[in-house]
Amino acid sequence: MPFYEFECPACHSRAEVFARTVSAEVAAPKCATAGCRGEMVRVMSKFARHLTAADQLAEAEAKWGKQVNDVMGPEPDVGRLARRYDKLAKDLPPPPGKA
């Protein structure tokens, strides 16, 4: 269900037209500005680009470089975290059925 955008070259007012299908014929609307005799023409619509978190981080690193690393902090030491887990988990009771 596409939306088509039109713009008046005389006064630069814009209008959107909704169509039920892509193949439907879409007629240009009349300019809504009072006293304007311009004929609306179809223009290219803007679009949004959604980025994943990885893409956002890559763009930020490319733009700001070292500042990103300073804000994000150092990468976690996975080995240290694993040793801490082992130390804390030794006092936990065994899972059911593995007594």
CNS distance restraints for C-alpha pairs under 8 A (distance, minus, plus):
assign (resid   1 and name CA) (resid  18 and name CA) 7.32 0.50 0.50
assign (resid   1 and name CA) (resid  19 and name CA) 6.00 0.50 0.50
assign (resid   1 and name CA) (resid  20 and name CA) 5.05 0.50 0.50
assign (resid   1 and name CA) (resid  21 and name CA) 5.40 0.50 0.50
assign (resid   1 and name CA) (resid  22 and name CA) 6.79 0.50 0.50
assign (resid   2 and name CA) (resid  18 and name CA) 6.16 0.50 0.50
assign (resid   2 and name CA) (resid  19 and name CA) 5.66 0.50 0.50
assign (resid   2 and name CA) (resid  20 and name CA) 6.99 0.50 0.50
assign (resid   2 and name CA) (resid  21 and name CA) 6.78 0.50 0.50
assign (resid   2 and name CA) (resid  22 and name CA) 6.31 0.50 0.50
assign (resid   3 and name CA) (resid  16 and name CA) 6.33 0.50 0.50
assign (resid   3 and name CA) (resid  17 and name CA) 5.56 0.50 0.50
assign (resid   3 and name CA) (resid  18 and name CA) 4.55 0.50 0.50
assign (resid   3 and name CA) (resid  19 and name CA) 6.26 0.50 0.50
assign (resid   4 and name CA) (resid  16 and name CA) 5.55 0.50 0.50
assign (resid   4 and name CA) (resid  17 and name CA) 5.11 0.50 0.50
assign (resid   4 and name CA) (resid  18 and name CA) 6.38 0.50 0.50
assign (resid   4 and name CA) (resid  19 and name CA) 7.69 0.50 0.50
assign (resid   4 and name CA) (resid  42 and name CA) 7.21 0.50 0.50
assign (resid   4 and name CA) (resid  43 and name CA) 7.93 0.50 0.50
assign (resid   4 and name CA) (resid  45 and name CA) 7.32 0.50 0.50
assign (resid   5 and name CA) (resid  14 and name CA) 6.96 0.50 0.50
assign (resid   5 and name CA) (resid  15 and name CA) 5.78 0.50 0.50
assign (resid   5 and name CA) (resid  16 and name CA) 4.54 0.50 0.50
assign (resid   5 and name CA) (resid  17 and name CA) 6.38 0.50 0.50
assign (resid   5 and name CA) (resid  42 and name CA) 5.81 0.50 0.50
assign (resid   5 and name CA) (resid  43 and name CA) 5.74 0.50 0.50
assign (resid   5 and name CA) (resid  44 and name CA) 7.02 0.50 0.50
assign (resid   5 and name CA) (resid  45 and name CA) 6.18 0.50 0.50
assign (resid   6 and name CA) (resid  14 and name CA) 5.59 0.50 0.50
assign (resid   6 and name CA) (resid  15 and name CA) 5.25 0.50 0.50
assign (resid   6 and name CA) (resid  16 and name CA) 6.25 0.50 0.50
assign (resid   6 and name CA) (resid  17 and name CA) 7.83 0.50 0.50
assign (resid   6 and name CA) (resid  28 and name CA) 6.93 0.50 0.50
assign (resid   6 and name CA) (resid  29 and name CA) 7.70 0.50 0.50
assign (resid   6 and name CA) (resid  40 and name CA) 5.72 0.50 0.50
assign (resid   6 and name CA) (resid  41 and name CA) 5.21 0.50 0.50
assign (resid   6 and name CA) (resid  42 and name CA) 4.24 0.50 0.50
assign (resid   6 and name CA) (resid  43 and name CA) 5.49 0.50 0.50
assign (resid   7 and name CA) (resid  12 and name CA) 5.80 0.50 0.50
assign (resid   7 and name CA) (resid  13 and name CA) 5.66 0.50 0.50
assign (resid   7 and name CA) (resid  14 and name CA) 4.43 0.50 0.50
assign (resid   7 and name CA) (resid  15 and name CA) 6.48 0.50 0.50
assign (resid   7 and name CA) (resid  40 and name CA) 5.15 0.50 0.50
assign (resid   7 and name CA) (resid  41 and name CA) 5.44 0.50 0.50
assign (resid   7 and name CA) (resid  42 and name CA) 6.36 0.50 0.50
assign (resid   7 and name CA) (resid  43 and name CA) 6.49 0.50 0.50
assign (resid   8 and name CA) (resid  12 and name CA) 4.84 0.50 0.50
assign (resid   8 and name CA) (resid  13 and name CA) 5.47 0.50 0.50
assign (resid   8 and name CA) (resid  14 and name CA) 6.54 0.50 0.50
assign (resid   8 and name CA) (resid  31 and name CA) 6.43 0.50 0.50
assign (resid   8 and name CA) (resid  38 and name CA) 5.76 0.50 0.50
assign (resid   8 and name CA) (resid  39 and name CA) 5.91 0.50 0.50
assign (resid   8 and name CA) (resid  40 and name CA) 4.37 0.50 0.50
assign (resid   8 and name CA) (resid  41 and name CA) 6.32 0.50 0.50
assign (resid   9 and name CA) (resid  38 and name CA) 6.51 0.50 0.50
assign (resid   9 and name CA) (resid  39 and name CA) 7.33 0.50 0.50
assign (resid   9 and name CA) (resid  40 and name CA) 6.94 0.50 0.50
assign (resid   9 and name CA) (resid  41 and name CA) 7.46 0.50 0.50
assign (resid  10 and name CA) (resid  36 and name CA) 7.37 0.50 0.50
assign (resid  10 and name CA) (resid  37 and name CA) 7.83 0.50 0.50
assign (resid  10 and name CA) (resid  38 and name CA) 5.30 0.50 0.50
assign (resid  10 and name CA) (resid  39 and name CA) 7.99 0.50 0.50
assign (resid  11 and name CA) (resid  33 and name CA) 7.65 0.50 0.50
assign (resid  11 and name CA) (resid  36 and name CA) 7.10 0.50 0.50
assign (resid  11 and name CA) (resid  38 and name CA) 7.39 0.50 0.50
assign (resid  13 and name CA) (resid  31 and name CA) 7.33 0.50 0.50
assign (resid  13 and name CA) (resid  32 and name CA) 7.69 0.50 0.50
assign (resid  13 and name CA) (resid  33 and name CA) 7.17 0.50 0.50
assign (resid  15 and name CA) (resid  29 and name CA) 7.55 0.50 0.50
assign (resid  17 and name CA) (resid  26 and name CA) 7.62 0.50 0.50
assign (resid  17 and name CA) (resid  29 and name CA) 7.79 0.50 0.50
assign (resid  19 and name CA) (resid  24 and name CA) 6.53 0.50 0.50
assign (resid  19 and name CA) (resid  26 and name CA) 7.00 0.50 0.50
assign (resid  20 and name CA) (resid  24 and name CA) 7.03 0.50 0.50
assign (resid  28 and name CA) (resid  40 and name CA) 5.98 0.50 0.50
assign (resid  28 and name CA) (resid  41 and name CA) 6.71 0.50 0.50
assign (resid  28 and name CA) (resid  42 and name CA) 7.29 0.50 0.50
assign (resid  29 and name CA) (resid  40 and name CA) 6.53 0.50 0.50
assign (resid  30 and name CA) (resid  39 and name CA) 6.77 0.50 0.50
assign (resid  30 and name CA) (resid  40 and name CA) 6.48 0.50 0.50
assign (resid  31 and name CA) (resid  36 and name CA) 6.80 0.50 0.50
assign (resid  31 and name CA) (resid  37 and name CA) 7.26 0.50 0.50
assign (resid  31 and name CA) (resid  38 and name CA) 6.58 0.50 0.50
assign (resid  31 and name CA) (resid  39 and name CA) 6.66 0.50 0.50
assign (resid  31 and name CA) (resid  40 and name CA) 6.20 0.50 0.50
assign (resid  32 and name CA) (resid  36 and name CA) 7.83 0.50 0.50
assign (resid  51 and name CA) (resid  55 and name CA) 5.65 0.50 0.50
assign (resid  51 and name CA) (resid  56 and name CA) 6.05 0.50 0.50
assign (resid  52 and name CA) (resid  56 and name CA) 6.22 0.50 0.50
assign (resid  53 and name CA) (resid  57 and name CA) 6.17 0.50 0.50
assign (resid  54 and name CA) (resid  58 and name CA) 6.14 0.50 0.50
assign (resid  55 and name CA) (resid  59 and name CA) 6.15 0.50 0.50
assign (resid  56 and name CA) (resid  60 and name CA) 6.12 0.50 0.50
assign (resid  57 and name CA) (resid  61 and name CA) 6.07 0.50 0.50
assign (resid  58 and name CA) (resid  62 and name CA) 6.18 0.50 0.50
assign (resid  59 and name CA) (resid  63 and name CA) 6.13 0.50 0.50
assign (resid  60 and name CA) (resid  64 and name CA) 5.73 0.50 0.50
assign (resid  60 and name CA) (resid  65 and name CA) 7.12 0.50 0.50
assign (resid  60 and name CA) (resid  68 and name CA) 6.89 0.50 0.50
assign (resid  61 and name CA) (resid  65 and name CA) 4.41 0.50 0.50
assign (resid  61 and name CA) (resid  66 and name CA) 7.31 0.50 0.50
assign (resid  61 and name CA) (resid  68 and name CA) 6.05 0.50 0.50
assign (resid  64 and name CA) (resid  68 and name CA) 6.32 0.50 0.50
assign (resid  65 and name CA) (resid  69 and name CA) 7.32 0.50 0.50
assign (resid  66 and name CA) (resid  70 and name CA) 6.33 0.50 0.50
assign (resid  67 and name CA) (resid  71 and name CA) 6.30 0.50 0.50
assign (resid  68 and name CA) (resid  72 and name CA) 5.98 0.50 0.50
assign (resid  69 and name CA) (resid  73 and name CA) 5.81 0.50 0.50
assign (resid  69 and name CA) (resid  74 and name CA) 7.22 0.50 0.50
assign (resid  70 and name CA) (resid  74 and name CA) 7.89 0.50 0.50
assign (resid  77 and name CA) (resid  81 and name CA) 6.42 0.50 0.50
assign (resid  78 and name CA) (resid  82 and name CA) 6.09 0.50 0.50
assign (resid  79 and name CA) (resid  83 and name CA) 6.23 0.50 0.50
assign (resid  80 and name CA) (resid  84 and name CA) 6.20 0.50 0.50
assign (resid  81 and name CA) (resid  85 and name CA) 6.16 0.50 0.50
assign (resid  82 and name CA) (resid  86 and name CA) 6.23 0.50 0.50
assign (resid  83 and name CA) (resid  87 and name CA) 6.18 0.50 0.50
assign (resid  84 and name CA) (resid  88 and name CA) 6.15 0.50 0.50
assign (resid  85 and name CA) (resid  89 and name CA) 5.76 0.50 0.50
assign (resid  86 and name CA) (resid  90 and name CA) 6.20 0.50 0.50
assign (resid  88 and name CA) (resid  92 and name CA) 7.67 0.50 0.50
assign (resid  94 and name CA) (resid  98 and name CA) 6.16 0.50 0.50
assign (resid  94 and name CA) (resid  99 and name CA) 5.97 0.50 0.50
assign (resid  95 and name CA) (resid  99 and name CA) 7.25 0.50 0.50
